[in-house]
Amino acid sequence: MAEVAFHEPLTGHKEFDDLIARFAEETDAAKAEEIRFFTDNLNVLLKRLSPDASEEKRAAVEEYFWLIEEYKVSVFAQELKTPVRVSKKRLEGKLKEIERII
């Protein structure tokens, strides 16, 4: 029977570890930037929200906030699962919906 040669594991090598760390940082930065788009829009909505805004609009903005929070979990901690399915498309749709409400 032929002897099987096992290769040395890649972890523990500085170059490989640095590459993985850099990839993780870049990936997290890209995810954070995607989320920042929605949080920036939320901040604009909140600044523009008049004290006379309808209850419907206030409720929609609050729902948008919670959708963003669920989206953060789905992007950064997928293994936790979220009770509500949230996607970039759904957040964009909710934002458009809010902008149409008087």
DSSP file (Angstrom, degrees, kcal/mol; ACC not computed):
  #  RESIDUE AA STRUCTURE BP1 BP2  ACC     N-H-->O    O-->H-N    N-H-->O    O-->H-N    TCO  KAPPA ALPHA  PHI   PSI    X-CA   Y-CA   Z-CA
    1    1 A M              0   0    0      0, 0.0     2,-0.2     0, 0.0     0, 0.0   0.000 360.0 360.0 360.0 136.6    0.0    0.0    0.0
    2    2 A A        -     0   0    0      1,-0.1     2,-0.3     0, 0.0     0, 0.0  -0.459 360.0-117.3 -75.0 143.2    1.3    3.4   -0.9
    3    3 A E        -     0   0    0     -2,-0.2     2,-0.5     1,-0.0    -1,-0.1  -0.640  23.9-133.8 -81.9 134.9    2.1    5.8    1.8
    4    4 A V        -     0   0    0     -2,-0.3     2,-0.5     1,-0.0    -1,-0.0  -0.767  14.1-144.4 -91.8 129.3    0.0    9.0    1.8
    5    5 A A        -     0   0    0     -2,-0.5     2,-0.4     0, 0.0    -1,-0.0  -0.819  10.0-153.7 -95.5 126.9    2.0   12.2    2.3
    6    6 A F        -     0   0    0     -2,-0.5     2,-0.2     3,-0.0    -2,-0.0  -0.823  13.2-132.4 -99.2 137.9    0.3   14.9    4.3
    7    7 A H        -     0   0    0     -2,-0.4     3,-0.1     1,-0.1    -1,-0.0  -0.560  30.2 -95.5 -87.2 153.3    1.2   18.5    3.7
    8    8 A E        -     0   0    0     -2,-0.2    -1,-0.1     1,-0.1     0, 0.0  -0.420  50.4-101.8 -63.2 136.5    1.9   20.9    6.5
    9    9 A P        -     0   0    0      0, 0.0    -1,-0.1     0, 0.0    -3,-0.0  -0.276  21.8-133.1 -62.1 149.1   -1.1   23.0    7.4
   10   10 A L  S >  S+     0   0    0      2,-0.1     3,-1.4    -3,-0.1     6,-0.2   0.808  79.7  91.5 -75.8 -29.5   -1.2   26.5    6.0
   11   11 A T  T 3  S+     0   0    0      1,-0.2     3,-0.1     5,-0.1     0, 0.0  -0.338  77.4  43.2 -66.0 150.2   -2.2   28.1    9.3
   12   12 A G  T 3  S+     0   0    0      1,-0.3     2,-0.6     2,-0.1    -1,-0.2   0.310  83.3 115.7  95.8  -8.6    0.6   29.3   11.4
   13   13 A H    <>  -     0   0    0     -3,-1.4     4,-3.0     1,-0.1    -1,-0.3  -0.854  64.7-140.4 -94.8 125.0    2.5   30.7    8.5
   14   14 A K  H  > S+     0   0    0     -2,-0.6     4,-2.7     1,-0.2     5,-0.2   0.872  98.9  50.2 -54.2 -45.2    2.8   34.4    8.8
   15   15 A E  H  > S+     0   0    0      2,-0.2     4,-2.1     1,-0.2    -1,-0.2   0.921 114.6  44.0 -62.5 -44.0    2.2   35.2    5.2
   16   16 A F  H  > S+     0   0    0     -6,-0.2     4,-2.5     2,-0.2    -2,-0.2   0.931 114.1  49.5 -67.0 -45.4   -0.9   33.1    5.0
   17   17 A D  H  X S+     0   0    0     -4,-3.0     4,-2.4     1,-0.2    -2,-0.2   0.899 111.5  49.7 -60.7 -41.1   -2.2   34.4    8.3
   18   18 A D  H  X S+     0   0    0     -4,-2.7     4,-2.5    -5,-0.3    -1,-0.2   0.892 110.1  51.0 -64.5 -40.2   -1.6   38.0    7.1
   19   19 A L  H  X S+     0   0    0     -4,-2.1     4,-2.4    -5,-0.2    -2,-0.2   0.925 111.5  46.9 -63.0 -45.9   -3.4   37.3    3.9
   20   20 A I  H  X S+     0   0    0     -4,-2.5     4,-2.4     2,-0.2    -2,-0.2   0.912 112.8  49.5 -63.2 -43.5   -6.4   35.9    5.7
   21   21 A A  H  X S+     0   0    0     -4,-2.4     4,-2.3     2,-0.2    -2,-0.2   0.909 111.7  48.2 -63.1 -42.8   -6.5   38.8    8.1
   22   22 A R  H  X S+     0   0    0     -4,-2.5     4,-2.5     2,-0.2    -1,-0.2   0.902 111.4  50.4 -65.0 -40.9   -6.3   41.4    5.3
   23   23 A F  H  X S+     0   0    0     -4,-2.4     4,-2.6     2,-0.2    -2,-0.2   0.916 110.8  49.2 -62.0 -44.2   -9.1   39.6    3.4
   24   24 A A  H  X S+     0   0    0     -4,-2.4     4,-2.8     2,-0.2     5,-0.2   0.909 111.7  48.8 -63.0 -42.9  -11.3   39.6    6.5
   25   25 A E  H  X S+     0   0    0     -4,-2.3     4,-2.4     2,-0.2    -2,-0.2   0.922 113.5  46.3 -62.9 -44.9  -10.7   43.3    7.1
   26   26 A E  H  X S+     0   0    0     -4,-2.5     4,-2.1     2,-0.2    -2,-0.2   0.891 113.8  48.7 -66.0 -39.6  -11.5   44.1    3.5
   27   27 A T  H  X S+     0   0    0     -4,-2.6     4,-2.3     2,-0.2    -2,-0.2   0.935 113.1  46.6 -65.7 -46.6  -14.6   42.0    3.5
   28   28 A D  H  X S+     0   0    0     -4,-2.8     4,-2.7     1,-0.2    -2,-0.2   0.886 111.2  52.8 -62.8 -38.5  -15.8   43.5    6.8
   29   29 A A  H  X S+     0   0    0     -4,-2.4     4,-2.1    -5,-0.2    -1,-0.2   0.900 109.4  48.6 -64.3 -40.7  -15.1   47.0    5.4
   30   30 A A  H  X S+     0   0    0     -4,-2.1     4,-1.9     2,-0.2    -2,-0.2   0.902 112.8  48.0 -66.0 -41.0  -17.1   46.3    2.3
   31   31 A K  H  X S+     0   0    0     -4,-2.3     4,-2.1     2,-0.2    -2,-0.2   0.917 111.5  50.2 -64.6 -43.1  -20.0   45.0    4.4
   32   32 A A  H  X S+     0   0    0     -4,-2.7     4,-2.4     1,-0.2    -2,-0.2   0.880 108.9  52.2 -63.3 -38.0  -19.9   48.0    6.7
   33   33 A E  H  X S+     0   0    0     -4,-2.1     4,-1.3     2,-0.2    -1,-0.2   0.889 107.8  51.8 -65.8 -39.1  -19.9   50.3    3.7
   34   34 A E  H  X S+     0   0    0     -4,-1.9     4,-0.8     1,-0.2     3,-0.2   0.909 113.2  44.4 -62.9 -42.7  -23.0   48.6    2.4
   35   35 A I  H >X S+     0   0    0     -4,-2.1     4,-2.3     1,-0.2     3,-0.5   0.862 104.4  63.9 -69.8 -36.2  -24.8   49.0    5.7
   36   36 A R  H 3X S+     0   0    0     -4,-2.4     4,-2.9     1,-0.2     5,-0.3   0.848  94.3  61.6 -58.3 -35.2  -23.6   52.6    6.0
   37   37 A F  H 3X S+     0   0    0     -4,-1.3     4,-1.7    -3,-0.2    -1,-0.2   0.929 109.6  40.9 -55.3 -46.1  -25.6   53.5    2.9
   38   38 A F  H <X S+     0   0    0     -4,-0.8     4,-2.1    -3,-0.5    -2,-0.2   0.884 115.2  49.2 -74.0 -39.0  -28.8   52.5    4.8
   39   39 A T  H  X S+     0   0    0     -4,-2.3     4,-2.4     2,-0.2    -2,-0.2   0.876 109.7  52.9 -69.3 -35.2  -27.8   54.0    8.1
   40   40 A D  H  X S+     0   0    0     -4,-2.9     4,-1.9    -5,-0.2    -1,-0.2   0.919 110.0  48.3 -62.7 -42.6  -26.9   57.3    6.4
   41   41 A N  H  X S+     0   0    0     -4,-1.7     4,-2.5    -5,-0.3    -2,-0.2   0.882 109.2  53.3 -64.8 -37.5  -30.4   57.3    4.8
   42   42 A L  H  X S+     0   0    0     -4,-2.1     4,-2.6     2,-0.2    -2,-0.2   0.927 107.3  51.3 -61.7 -44.3  -32.0   56.6    8.1
   43   43 A N  H  X S+     0   0    0     -4,-2.4     4,-2.2     1,-0.2    -1,-0.2   0.887 110.0  49.5 -60.5 -39.5  -30.1   59.6    9.7
   44   44 A V  H  X S+     0   0    0     -4,-1.9     4,-2.1     2,-0.2    -1,-0.2   0.927 110.6  50.3 -64.7 -44.8  -31.4   61.8    6.9
   45   45 A L  H  X S+     0   0    0     -4,-2.5     4,-1.0     1,-0.2    -2,-0.2   0.922 111.2  48.7 -58.5 -44.3  -35.0   60.5    7.4
   46   46 A L  H  < S+     0   0    0     -4,-2.6     3,-0.3     1,-0.2    -1,-0.2   0.887 110.7  49.8 -65.5 -39.2  -34.7   61.2   11.1
   47   47 A K  H  < S+     0   0    0     -4,-2.2    -1,-0.2     1,-0.2    -2,-0.2   0.863 115.6  43.7 -66.7 -34.6  -33.4   64.8   10.6
   48   48 A R  H  < S+     0   0    0     -4,-2.1     2,-0.6    -5,-0.2    -1,-0.2   0.587  84.6 113.8 -86.0 -10.5  -36.2   65.5    8.1
   49   49 A L     <  -     0   0    0     -4,-1.0    -3,-0.0    -3,-0.3    -4,-0.0  -0.485  60.3-146.7 -69.6 111.4  -38.9   63.9   10.2
   50   50 A S    >   -     0   0    0     -2,-0.6     3,-2.0     1,-0.1    -2,-0.1  -0.401  20.8-120.1 -76.3 151.7  -41.2   66.8   11.3
   51   51 A P  T 3  S+     0   0    0      0, 0.0    -1,-0.1     0, 0.0    -2,-0.1   0.753 118.3  55.4 -60.8 -21.2  -42.9   66.8   14.6
   52   52 A D  T 3  S+     0   0    0      2,-0.0     3,-0.1     3,-0.0    -2,-0.0   0.328  80.0 132.4 -92.7   6.9  -46.1   66.9   12.5
   53   53 A A    <   -     0   0    0     -3,-2.0    49,-0.0     1,-0.1    -4,-0.0  -0.252  65.4 -99.4 -60.4 146.7  -45.2   63.8   10.5
   54   54 A S     >  -     0   0    0      1,-0.1     4,-2.3    48,-0.1     5,-0.2  -0.222  23.1-118.0 -65.2 156.6  -48.0   61.3   10.2
   55   55 A E  H  > S+     0   0    0      1,-0.2     4,-2.5     2,-0.2     5,-0.2   0.852 116.3  58.7 -61.9 -34.5  -48.1   58.3   12.5
   56   56 A E  H  > S+     0   0    0      2,-0.2     4,-2.1     1,-0.2    -1,-0.2   0.915 107.2  45.2 -61.2 -44.1  -47.8   56.1    9.4
   57   57 A K  H  > S+     0   0    0      2,-0.2     4,-2.5     1,-0.2     5,-0.2   0.913 112.1  51.1 -68.3 -42.3  -44.5   57.8    8.5
   58   58 A R  H  X S+     0   0    0     -4,-2.3     4,-2.2     1,-0.2    -2,-0.2   0.919 111.8  47.6 -60.5 -43.3  -43.2   57.5   12.0
   59   59 A A  H  X S+     0   0    0     -4,-2.5     4,-2.4     1,-0.2    -1,-0.2   0.884 111.0  51.5 -65.2 -38.5  -44.0   53.8   12.1
   60   60 A A  H  X S+     0   0    0     -4,-2.1     4,-2.3     2,-0.2    -2,-0.2   0.894 109.8  49.0 -66.3 -40.0  -42.4   53.3    8.7
   61   61 A V  H  X S+     0   0    0     -4,-2.5     4,-2.2     2,-0.2    -2,-0.2   0.908 111.7  49.3 -66.1 -41.2  -39.2   55.0    9.8
   62   62 A E  H  X S+     0   0    0     -4,-2.2     4,-2.1     2,-0.2    -2,-0.2   0.910 110.8  49.9 -64.2 -40.9  -39.1   52.9   13.0
   63   63 A E  H  X S+     0   0    0     -4,-2.4     4,-2.5     1,-0.2    -2,-0.2   0.906 108.3  53.6 -62.7 -40.3  -39.6   49.7   10.9
   64   64 A Y  H  X S+     0   0    0     -4,-2.3     4,-2.2     1,-0.2    -2,-0.2   0.911 106.6  53.0 -59.4 -43.0  -36.8   50.8    8.6
   65   65 A F  H  X S+     0   0    0     -4,-2.2     4,-1.9     1,-0.2    -2,-0.2   0.944 111.4  45.1 -55.9 -49.9  -34.5   51.1   11.6
   66   66 A W  H  X S+     0   0    0     -4,-2.1     4,-2.3     1,-0.2    -1,-0.2   0.840 109.4  55.3 -68.4 -32.8  -35.3   47.6   12.8
   67   67 A L  H  X S+     0   0    0     -4,-2.5     4,-2.4     2,-0.2    -1,-0.2   0.901 107.0  51.2 -63.9 -39.3  -34.9   46.2    9.3
   68   68 A I  H  X S+     0   0    0     -4,-2.2     4,-2.4     2,-0.2    -2,-0.2   0.917 108.9  51.0 -62.5 -43.0  -31.4   47.7    9.2
   69   69 A E  H  X S+     0   0    0     -4,-1.9     4,-1.6     1,-0.2    -2,-0.2   0.918 111.6  47.0 -61.7 -43.0  -30.6   46.1   12.6
   70   70 A E  H  X S+     0   0    0     -4,-2.3     4,-2.4     1,-0.2    -1,-0.2   0.885 110.2  53.9 -63.8 -38.6  -31.8   42.7   11.2
   71   71 A Y  H  X S+     0   0    0     -4,-2.4     4,-2.0     2,-0.2    -2,-0.2   0.889 103.8  55.4 -64.7 -39.3  -29.8   43.3    8.1
   72   72 A K  H  X S+     0   0    0     -4,-2.4     4,-2.9     1,-0.2     5,-0.4   0.921 109.6  47.0 -58.2 -44.3  -26.6   43.9   10.2
   73   73 A V  H  X S+     0   0    0     -4,-1.6     4,-2.6     1,-0.2     7,-0.3   0.928 111.7  50.0 -63.6 -44.5  -27.1   40.5   11.8
   74   74 A S  H  < S+     0   0    0     -4,-2.4    -1,-0.2     1,-0.2    -2,-0.2   0.807 116.7  42.1 -66.8 -27.0  -27.7   38.8    8.5
   75   75 A V  H  < S+     0   0    0     -4,-2.0     3,-0.3    -5,-0.2    -2,-0.2   0.899 128.1  25.4 -84.2 -44.2  -24.6   40.4    7.0
   76   76 A F  H  < S+     0   0    0     -4,-2.9    -3,-0.2    -5,-0.2    -2,-0.2   0.702 134.0  27.2 -97.3 -21.3  -22.1   40.0    9.9
   77   77 A A    >X  +     0   0    0     -4,-2.6     3,-2.4    -5,-0.4     4,-0.5  -0.402  62.6 160.6-140.7  60.4  -23.5   37.0   11.9
   78   78 A Q  G >4 S+     0   0    0      1,-0.3     3,-1.3    -3,-0.3    -1,-0.1   0.792  71.3  67.4 -54.5 -32.1  -25.4   34.8    9.4
   79   79 A E  G 34 S+     0   0    0      1,-0.3    -1,-0.3    -3,-0.1    -5,-0.1   0.709  92.7  61.1 -65.7 -18.6  -25.2   31.9   11.8
   80   80 A L  G <4 S-     0   0    0     -3,-2.4    -1,-0.3    -7,-0.3    -2,-0.2   0.736  95.8-152.2 -77.6 -22.3  -27.5   33.6   14.2
   81   81 A K    <<  -     0   0    0     -3,-1.3    -2,-0.1    -4,-0.5     4,-0.0   0.363   8.1-115.9  60.9 154.1  -30.3   33.8   11.7
   82   82 A T        -     0   0    0      1,-0.1    -1,-0.1    -4,-0.1   -12,-0.0  -0.945   5.7-132.8-123.2 146.6  -32.9   36.5   11.8
   83   83 A P  S    S+     0   0    0      0, 0.0     2,-0.5     0, 0.0    -1,-0.1   0.777  98.2  48.6 -67.7 -24.0  -36.6   36.2   12.5
   84   84 A V  S    S-     0   0    0    -17,-0.0     2,-0.5    -3,-0.0    -3,-0.0  -0.963  88.2-126.3-118.6 129.5  -37.3   38.5    9.5
   85   85 A R        -     0   0    0     -2,-0.5     2,-0.4    -4,-0.0   -14,-0.1  -0.617  34.6-178.2 -75.1 125.7  -35.7   38.0    6.1
   86   86 A V        +     0   0    0     -2,-0.5     2,-0.3   -16,-0.1     3,-0.0  -0.985   6.6 174.3-129.5 135.7  -34.0   41.2    5.1
   87   87 A S     >  -     0   0    0     -2,-0.4     4,-2.2     1,-0.1     5,-0.2  -0.867  46.4-106.4-131.8 167.2  -32.2   42.0    1.9
   88   88 A K  H  > S+     0   0    0     -2,-0.3     4,-2.4     1,-0.2     5,-0.2   0.903 122.2  53.2 -57.8 -41.9  -30.6   45.0    0.3
   89   89 A K  H  > S+     0   0    0      1,-0.2     4,-2.3     2,-0.2    -1,-0.2   0.898 107.3  50.3 -62.7 -41.9  -33.5   45.1   -2.1
   90   90 A R  H  > S+     0   0    0      2,-0.2     4,-2.3     1,-0.2    -1,-0.2   0.905 110.9  49.1 -64.8 -41.1  -36.1   45.1    0.7
   91   91 A L  H  X S+     0   0    0     -4,-2.2     4,-2.2     2,-0.2    -2,-0.2   0.906 110.7  50.2 -64.4 -41.4  -34.3   47.9    2.5
   92   92 A E  H  X S+     0   0    0     -4,-2.4     4,-2.0     1,-0.2    -2,-0.2   0.903 111.2  49.5 -63.3 -40.2  -34.2   49.9   -0.8
   93   93 A G  H  X S+     0   0    0     -4,-2.3     4,-2.3     2,-0.2    -2,-0.2   0.895 109.8  50.5 -64.6 -41.0  -37.9   49.3   -1.3
   94   94 A K  H  X S+     0   0    0     -4,-2.3     4,-2.4     2,-0.2    -2,-0.2   0.893 108.5  52.9 -64.8 -39.6  -38.8   50.4    2.3
   95   95 A L  H  X S+     0   0    0     -4,-2.2     4,-2.1     2,-0.2    -1,-0.2   0.923 110.2  47.3 -61.8 -44.7  -36.8   53.6    1.8
   96   96 A K  H  X S+     0   0    0     -4,-2.0     4,-1.2     1,-0.2    -2,-0.2   0.898 110.4  53.3 -63.5 -39.7  -38.8   54.4   -1.4
   97   97 A E  H  X S+     0   0    0     -4,-2.3     4,-1.0     1,-0.2     3,-0.5   0.923 109.1  48.5 -60.1 -45.4  -42.0   53.6    0.5
   98   98 A I  H >< S+     0   0    0     -4,-2.4     3,-0.7     1,-0.2    -1,-0.2   0.898 107.0  55.7 -63.0 -41.2  -41.1   56.0    3.3
   99   99 A E  H 3< S+     0   0    0     -4,-2.1    -1,-0.2     1,-0.2    -2,-0.2   0.781 106.3  52.1 -65.0 -25.5  -40.2   58.8    0.8
  100  100 A R  H 3< S+     0   0    0     -4,-1.2    -1,-0.2    -3,-0.5     2,-0.2   0.715  89.5  94.4 -82.4 -20.8  -43.7   58.5   -0.7
  101  101 A I    <<        0   0    0     -4,-1.0    -3,-0.0    -3,-0.7   -47,-0.0  -0.524 360.0 360.0 -74.9 136.5  -45.5   58.8    2.6
  102  102 A I              0   0    0     -2,-0.2    -1,-0.1   -49,-0.0   -48,-0.1   0.467 360.0 360.0 -77.8 360.0  -46.5   62.4    3.4
